[in-house]
Amino acid sequence: MPARHRLASRDTQVRNIFDRIAGRYDLLNRIISFRLDALWRRKLIRVLGLAGRPAWVLDMGTGTGALALDACRVLAPGARVMGVDFSRAMLQRARRQGARAGREPRADYVMAHALAVPVRNEVFDAVMSAFVLRNVGDLEGFFRESYRVLKPGGQVASLDMFPPPQGFFSRLYWLYFGRLMPCIGSVVSGDPTAYRYLSDSVRSFVAPEKVAETLASTGFMDTRIHRYLRGAVCLHVATKPGRAPRDNQGTAEP
């Protein structure tokens, strides 16, 4: 099967999974991570230095909009957050939760593929994602697109789960995440396939150092890796070369 057909088939599989579990996705994230997922998202936002800025931010693979809403809570008036995802059910939930939050700035949600964001070049001050990289069939393409839409000097930050280094913690981790977590996910969501996929996607994912290499190969510089939970969760932060962007003042619409 040609590579593009394999990617399309994988995209369809991933989209169908997230469409099915959208209603319980946030609840299960809190249960499975013992609420640490919210802490890690806040760390991502802090690393990007978004607090008090009227920045324009892109959330790739926004899902139910949790990261986008967290950013909206700290950004200054005049900021804009755009969330992109290819799961219709996840975006519908993101829009409902954003409407309930009732605060400014609000996130705008667009149904699109993370490899083809429908905006012009060099629009955003920052690009972020949480727990998306493992679901992307073309990691290099994901970061090329992030590079394209970022202004010179802008930063990309990606949070995700990785196989932890071998050792005692790794054995405990896989006992929980490889065996117990799929059972919890199956009971709460009613979809055993989805949370088996989540476990398998972590087990087969590349090392954090490979993600850093991919960032460098697509043009980013000054890559930093923040490791949490003994390396089972990592936050990659990198910068697009060029003069750091000023806060948006009369910037053209995306």
DOKOLKOL-983976 format. One record per residue: x, y, z of N, C-alpha, C in turn; residue in three letters. Coordinates in steps of 0.02 Angstrom, whole numbers, padded with zeros to 5 digits, always signed. Example, Ala and Ser with C-alpha at 12.3 -4.5 7.8 and 13.67 -1.06 7.14 Angstrom:
2
+00660-00284+00390+00615-00225+00390+00660-00165+00390ALA
+00642-00112+00354+00684-00053+00357+00645+00002+00394SER
//
This chain:
254
+00042-00060+00000+00000+00000+00000+00044+00062+00000MET
+00032+00110-00045+00072+00172-00046+00068+00208+00021PRO
+00122+00248+00035+00127+00281+00100+00067+00327+00114ALA
+00045+00364+00062-00010+00411+00074-00075+00374+00090ARG
-00084+00314+00062-00144+00274+00078-00140+00247+00149HIS
-00079+00227+00171-00071+00204+00239-00087+00260+00288ARG
-00063+00321+00274-00076+00378+00317-00150+00393+00320LEU
-00183+00391+00261-00255+00405+00259-00294+00353+00299ALA
-00275+00290+00293-00308+00237+00330-00298+00246+00406SER
-00237+00264+00426-00223+00275+00497-00262+00335+00523ARG
-00265+00388+00484-00303+00447+00504-00376+00429+00516ASP
-00404+00390+00472-00474+00370+00479-00485+00330+00542THR
-00439+00284+00557-00443+00244+00618-00441+00288+00680GLN
-00393+00334+00681-00385+00378+00739-00445+00424+00747VAL
-00469+00452+00692-00527+00496+00694-00588+00459+00722ARG
-00599+00399+00699-00657+00360+00722-00653+00346+00797ASN
-00593+00331+00821-00584+00318+00892-00602+00379+00933ILE
-00576+00437+00914-00589+00498+00953-00661+00522+00946PHE
-00691+00510+00889-00762+00525+00882-00804+00485+00932ASP
-00784+00421+00942-00823+00377+00986-00816+00395+01060ARG
-00758+00419+01080-00746+00428+01152-00749+00502+01173ILE
-00769+00547+01128-00768+00618+01143-00806+00635+01207ALA
-00863+00603+01218-00905+00620+01275-00874+00605+01342GLY
-00829+00556+01345-00798+00536+01408-00723+00551+01410ARG
-00698+00584+01359-00626+00593+01351-00595+00631+01410TYR
-00624+00689+01428-00595+00729+01481-00599+00694+01549ASP
-00655+00662+01563-00663+00625+01625-00611+00570+01631LEU
-00601+00533+01577-00553+00478+01579-00481+00504+01585LEU
-00466+00560+01554-00399+00589+01562-00386+00605+01636ASN
-00435+00633+01669-00426+00650+01740-00418+00587+01782ARG
-00458+00536+01768-00453+00474+01806-00386+00439+01795ILE
-00369+00431+01732-00309+00393+01714-00245+00426+01738ILE
-00242+00493+01733-00181+00530+01752-00181+00554+01824SER
-00234+00538+01862-00241+00563+01931-00239+00640+01931PHE
-00270+00669+01881-00275+00743+01871-00209+00777+01855ARG
-00158+00739+01842-00093+00769+01824-00095+00800+01754LEU
-00142+00778+01712-00145+00806+01644-00156+00882+01646ASP
-00196+00906+01693-00208+00978+01699-00145+01014+01721ALA
-00107+00984+01767-00044+01014+01789+00005+01019+01731LEU
+00010+00967+01691+00057+00968+01634+00037+01020+01582TRP
-00027+01028+01570-00048+01080+01523-00030+01149+01548ARG
-00039+01161+01613-00019+01226+01641+00056+01238+01635ARG
+00095+01185+01642+00167+01192+01634+00184+01212+01562LYS
+00150+01182+01514+00161+01200+01444+00147+01274+01433LEU
+00091+01298+01458+00072+01368+01449+00122+01414+01483ILE
+00147+01393+01542+00196+01434+01577+00262+01437+01538ARG
+00283+01380+01510+00345+01379+01472+00341+01426+01411VAL
+00283+01429+01380+00274+01474+01322+00268+01547+01342LEU
+00260+01560+01406+00256+01629+01430+00195+01666+01404GLY
+00138+01632+01403+00077+01662+01374+00040+01709+01422LEU
+00053+01705+01487+00015+01743+01535+00021+01818+01522ALA
-00036+01851+01515-00038+01923+01507-00020+01949+01438GLY
-00011+01904+01389+00007+01925+01322-00054+01926+01276ARG
-00058+01974+01230-00111+01973+01179-00087+01932+01118PRO
-00059+01874+01131-00029+01833+01078-00082+01796+01038ALA
-00063+01776+00978-00104+01732+00936-00074+01662+00939TRP
-00116+01614+00959-00091+01547+00975-00132+01495+00937VAL
-00097+01444+00911-00128+01388+00877-00122+01326+00920LEU
-00178+01293+00932-00179+01229+00968-00192+01174+00918ASP
-00140+01136+00901-00144+01082+00852-00173+01020+00885MET
-00223+00990+00853-00255+00931+00882-00289+00949+00947GLY
-00330+01001+00946-00358+01030+01006-00405+00984+01044THR
-00435+00934+01010-00479+00887+01044-00539+00923+01074GLY
-00549+00914+01139-00606+00945+01174-00590+01017+01196THR
-00532+01042+01176-00515+01112+01189-00487+01126+01258GLY
-00466+01075+01295-00441+01086+01363-00381+01133+01365ALA
-00333+01120+01321-00272+01162+01319-00289+01232+01295LEU
-00331+01238+01244-00351+01303+01218-00385+01345+01272ALA
-00430+01313+01311-00465+01349+01364-00416+01370+01419LEU
-00368+01328+01436-00318+01346+01485-00279+01408+01463ASP
-00263+01410+01398-00227+01468+01372-00270+01531+01375ALA
-00334+01524+01359-00380+01582+01361-00384+01611+01431CYS
-00376+01569+01481-00382+01594+01551-00326+01642+01569ARG
-00268+01638+01536-00210+01679+01556-00191+01732+01505VAL
-00214+01725+01443-00196+01773+01391-00230+01841+01404LEU
-00200+01893+01377-00227+01961+01385-00283+01974+01335ALA
-00325+02024+01347-00374+02045+01297-00339+02061+01231PRO
-00371+02043+01176-00341+02052+01111-00306+01990+01086GLY
-00297+01940+01130-00266+01877+01108-00316+01836+01067ALA
-00289+01788+01030-00331+01742+00992-00303+01672+00998ARG
-00347+01624+01008-00328+01554+01009-00368+01518+00956VAL
-00334+01481+00913-00368+01441+00861-00353+01368+00875MET
-00406+01328+00884-00398+01257+00894-00416+01218+00831GLY
-00372+01174+00810-00381+01135+00749-00385+01060+00767VAL
-00434+01026+00739-00439+00953+00749-00479+00924+00691ASP
-00469+00859+00679-00506+00828+00624-00562+00783+00649PHE
-00574+00782+00715-00630+00744+00743-00689+00791+00755SER
-00743+00780+00720-00801+00823+00726-00831+00820+00797ARG
-00834+00760+00825-00864+00753+00892-00823+00789+00945ALA
-00757+00785+00939-00714+00820+00987-00723+00895+00981MET
-00727+00921+00920-00736+00993+00910-00804+01017+00936LEU
-00855+00977+00926-00921+00995+00952-00918+01003+01028GLN
-00883+00958+01060-00876+00963+01133-00835+01024+01153ARG
-00781+01038+01115-00739+01096+01128-00780+01160+01124ALA
-00822+01166+01074-00863+01226+01065-00913+01234+01122ARG
-00943+01179+01144-00991+01183+01200-00955+01205+01264ARG
-00897+01177+01277-00862+01194+01338-00837+01266+01335GLN
-00816+01289+01277-00795+01358+01269-00853+01406+01281GLY
-00912+01389+01257-00970+01432+01267-00989+01435+01340ALA
-00983+01380+01376-00999+01380+01447-00949+01421+01487ARG
-00886+01421+01465-00835+01459+01501-00850+01534+01499ALA
-00876+01558+01443-00900+01627+01438-00849+01680+01453GLY
-00787+01671+01434-00735+01721+01449-00702+01743+01384ARG
-00669+01800+01388-00629+01826+01332-00555+01825+01352GLU
-00509+01809+01306-00525+01789+01237-00555+01719+01233PRO
-00592+01707+01181-00620+01641+01168-00581+01607+01112ARG
-00581+01541+01114-00549+01503+01061-00596+01495+01002ALA
-00569+01498+00942-00606+01481+00881-00584+01411+00860ASP
-00632+01368+00843-00616+01299+00827-00630+01286+00753TYR
-00582+01253+00721-00585+01240+00649-00574+01165+00637VAL
-00615+01135+00597-00606+01065+00579-00556+01062+00521MET
-00498+01035+00535-00445+01030+00484-00393+00981+00508ALA
-00352+00958+00462-00297+00912+00478-00237+00952+00501HIS
-00202+00926+00551-00143+00960+00578-00087+00966+00527ALA
-00089+00928+00473-00037+00933+00422-00056+00984+00368LEU
-00115+01014+00374-00138+01062+00323-00183+01113+00357ALA
-00154+01157+00398-00192+01207+00435-00212+01263+00386VAL
-00276+01282+00384-00299+01330+00333-00286+01403+00353PRO
-00222+01420+00360-00202+01489+00373-00140+01505+00331VAL
-00125+01570+00325-00066+01591+00288-00002+01577+00328ARG
+00054+01588+00296+00119+01579+00330+00129+01631+00385ASN
+00165+01612+00437+00190+01657+00489+00135+01700+00520GLU
+00083+01665+00545+00026+01699+00575+00031+01700+00652VAL
+00055+01645+00682+00048+01636+00754+00113+01651+00792PHE
+00103+01675+00854+00159+01687+00899+00182+01622+00932ASP
+00137+01574+00939+00153+01510+00972+00109+01456+00943ALA
+00136+01395+00940+00098+01335+00920+00106+01285+00977VAL
+00051+01255+00997+00054+01208+01053+00012+01146+01038MET
+00027+01092+01073-00013+01031+01067-00004+00990+01131SER
-00056+00952+01148-00053+00909+01207-00079+00840+01188ALA
-00037+00790+01194-00055+00720+01183-00080+00708+01112PHE
-00044+00738+01065-00063+00734+00995-00011+00696+00953VAL
+00053+00704+00969+00106+00680+00925+00100+00605+00909LEU
+00079+00565+00958+00075+00492+00947+00021+00475+00896ARG
-00026+00521+00886-00082+00508+00841-00070+00535+00771ASN
-00012+00564+00760+00005+00594+00695+00046+00544+00655VAL
+00024+00528+00596+00060+00480+00555+00125+00506+00527GLY
+00132+00572+00521+00191+00603+00491+00217+00656+00539ASP
+00262+00636+00584+00287+00682+00635+00326+00740+00603LEU
+00365+00726+00552+00402+00779+00519+00354+00828+00485GLU
+00302+00802+00454+00253+00846+00423+00217+00890+00474GLY
+00205+00863+00533+00173+00901+00587+00215+00961+00606PHE
+00280+00950+00615+00323+01005+00635+00339+01052+00577PHE
+00339+01027+00516+00347+01072+00458+00288+01121+00455ARG
+00228+01095+00468+00169+01138+00466+00171+01188+00525GLU
+00193+01165+00583+00201+01210+00640+00250+01266+00623SER
+00305+01248+00591+00356+01297+00572+00327+01347+00522TYR
+00288+01323+00475+00260+01366+00423+00215+01421+00452ARG
+00173+01402+00500+00123+01451+00525+00150+01495+00581VAL
+00210+01479+00607+00240+01519+00660+00275+01580+00633LEU
+00271+01635+00670+00311+01694+00654+00384+01679+00672LYS
+00432+01712+00639+00502+01706+00660+00509+01725+00734PRO
+00545+01684+00771+00553+01695+00842+00499+01664+00884GLY
+00446+01637+00851+00393+01604+00888+00414+01536+00913GLY
+00376+01510+00961+00393+01446+00992+00339+01393+00979GLN
+00362+01330+00976+00318+01273+00973+00328+01234+01038VAL
+00273+01209+01067+00277+01169+01127+00230+01109+01120ALA
+00257+01049+01129+00218+00988+01120+00226+00943+01182SER
+00170+00926+01212+00168+00883+01271+00142+00815+01250LEU
+00176+00762+01272+00151+00695+01254+00179+00643+01301ASP
+00154+00582+01291+00174+00524+01331+00225+00483+01291MET
+00273+00454+01328+00327+00416+01297+00340+00353+01337PHE
+00369+00302+01305+00389+00243+01345+00443+00264+01394PRO
+00433+00253+01460+00484+00274+01508+00547+00232+01503PRO
+00604+00258+01525+00666+00218+01524+00658+00153+01563PRO
+00694+00102+01540+00690+00037+01572+00711+00041+01646GLN
+00678+00002+01687+00694+00001+01758+00633-00017+01799GLY
+00638-00009+01865+00584-00027+01910+00521+00014+01896PHE
+00530+00080+01886+00472+00122+01872+00438+00101+01808PHE
+00477+00084+01758+00449+00063+01693+00405+00001+01701SER
+00427-00046+01742+00387-00107+01753+00320-00090+01787ARG
+00323-00046+01837+00261-00025+01870+00216+00013+01822LEU
+00247+00055+01782+00210+00097+01734+00171+00053+01685TYR
+00204+00003+01657+00171-00038+01607+00120-00085+01639TRP
+00130-00102+01703+00079-00141+01738+00014-00101+01742LEU
+00022-00036+01757-00037+00008+01761-00062+00027+01692TYR
-00017+00055+01651-00038+00086+01589-00051+00034+01534PHE
-00018-00022+01538-00027-00073+01487-00083-00122+01502GLY
-00099-00130+01567-00150-00180+01585-00210-00149+01619ARG
-00199-00110+01673-00255-00084+01711-00291-00028+01675LEU
-00253+00019+01646-00284+00077+01614-00332+00058+01558MET
-00315+00012+01513-00364-00006+01461-00429-00034+01490PRO
-00425-00069+01548-00485-00095+01580-00528-00038+01607CYS
-00495+00012+01638-00532+00071+01664-00565+00108+01605ILE
-00527+00118+01552-00553+00153+01494-00612+00117+01463GLY
-00607+00051+01461-00661+00011+01432-00725+00017+01473SER
-00718+00015+01540-00777+00018+01584-00810+00087+01580VAL
-00769+00140+01583-00797+00208+01586-00824+00230+01518VAL
-00786+00214+01464-00806+00238+01398-00850+00189+01360SER
-00848+00125+01382-00885+00074+01345-00852+00056+01279GLY
-00788+00075+01271-00753+00063+01208-00684+00033+01223ASP
-00678-00034+01227-00614-00064+01244-00560-00053+01192PRO
-00579-00045+01129-00530-00036+01076-00492+00030+01083THR
-00528+00082+01102-00498+00149+01104-00441+00152+01154ALA
-00451+00125+01214-00399+00133+01265-00345+00080+01260TYR
-00358+00027+01223-00303-00018+01203-00259+00018+01152ARG
-00291+00055+01107-00252+00095+01059-00207+00145+01095TYR
-00234+00179+01146-00195+00228+01183-00133+00196+01213LEU
-00141+00139+01246-00084+00104+01275-00034+00083+01222SER
-00059+00054+01168-00014+00031+01114+00023+00089+01081ASP
-00012+00147+01074+00020+00204+01041+00078+00231+01082SER
+00073+00227+01148+00129+00248+01190+00186+00198+01186VAL
+00170+00134+01189+00221+00082+01188+00262+00084+01124ARG
+00230+00101+01068+00264+00101+01003+00292+00169+00983SER
+00284+00219+01026+00305+00287+01007+00381+00293+01009PHE
+00406+00343+00973+00478+00355+00970+00503+00383+01036VAL
+00569+00384+01046+00600+00413+01106+00595+00489+01103ALA
+00596+00522+01161+00594+00596+01161+00650+00627+01120PRO
+00708+00594+01119+00765+00621+01081+00751+00621+01006GLU
+00710+00573+00982+00691+00571+00912+00647+00630+00894LYS
+00602+00648+00939+00560+00707+00927+00603+00769+00923VAL
+00653+00774+00968+00698+00832+00966+00737+00834+00900ALA
+00758+00776+00875+00793+00774+00810+00747+00796+00754GLU
+00684+00776+00757+00636+00795+00705+00624+00871+00706THR
+00619+00899+00765+00613+00972+00770+00672+01007+00737LEU
+00732+00982+00751+00792+01013+00721+00792+01004+00646ALA
+00771+00946+00621+00773+00934+00549+00722+00976+00511SER
+00672+01002+00545+00622+01044+00512+00636+01118+00522THR
+00694+01134+00552+00716+01203+00555+00715+01236+00623GLY
+00686+01203+00673+00683+01233+00739+00751+01231+00774PHE
+00760+01274+00822+00823+01278+00859+00808+01283+00934MET
+00861+01275+00974+00857+01282+01047+00804+01236+01077ASP
+00802+01174+01056+00752+01127+01082+00768+01108+01154THR
+00717+01110+01196+00724+01089+01265+00673+01034+01279ARG
+00692+00986+01320+00648+00931+01340+00637+00936+01415ILE
+00575+00946+01436+00556+00944+01507+00525+00876+01520HIS
+00553+00839+01567+00530+00770+01580+00491+00768+01646ARG
+00433+00736+01643+00391+00727+01702+00377+00652+01711TYR
+00360+00634+01771+00343+00564+01786+00399+00517+01762LEU
+00460+00537+01778+00520+00498+01761+00526+00485+01686ARG
+00505+00533+01647+00513+00528+01574+00455+00496+01538GLY
+00402+00477+01575+00343+00449+01542+00302+00503+01507ALA
+00311+00564+01529+00279+00622+01496+00334+00673+01483VAL
+00337+00699+01422+00388+00748+01404+00357+00807+01369CYS
+00385+00865+01382+00366+00927+01349+00425+00952+01308LEU
+00416+00956+01242+00467+00981+01197+00451+01054+01181HIS
+00500+01097+01186+00493+01167+01170+00550+01187+01124VAL
+00534+01221+01068+00585+01242+01020+00564+01308+00990ALA
+00612+01341+00958+00602+01409+00932+00616+01411+00857THR
+00574+01447+00821+00586+01460+00750+00637+01517+00745LYS
+00691+01509+00708+00742+01562+00704+00713+01627+00679PRO
+00741+01682+00702+00719+01748+00680+00705+01792+00740GLY
+00687+01853+00726+00672+01901+00779+00608+01881+00815ARG
+00610+01883+00881+00552+01864+00920+00493+01909+00903ALA
+00433+01880+00897+00375+01921+00878+00354+01969+00933PRO
+00333+02029+00914+00301+02074+00962+00229+02052+00970ARG
+00198+02075+01024+00127+02059+01032+00088+02089+00974ASP
+00035+02054+00953-00002+02073+00893-00032+02142+00900ASN
-00018+02183+00852-00050+02249+00847-00068+02258+00774GLN
-00132+02248+00759-00155+02257+00691-00130+02206+00642GLY
-00115+02146+00665-00092+02093+00621-00150+02070+00576THR
-00133+02050+00515-00185+02028+00468-00220+01966+00495ALA
-00282+01957+00475-00320+01898+00495-00288+01836+00465GLU
-00293+01777+00502-00267+01715+00474-00300+01698+00408PRO
//
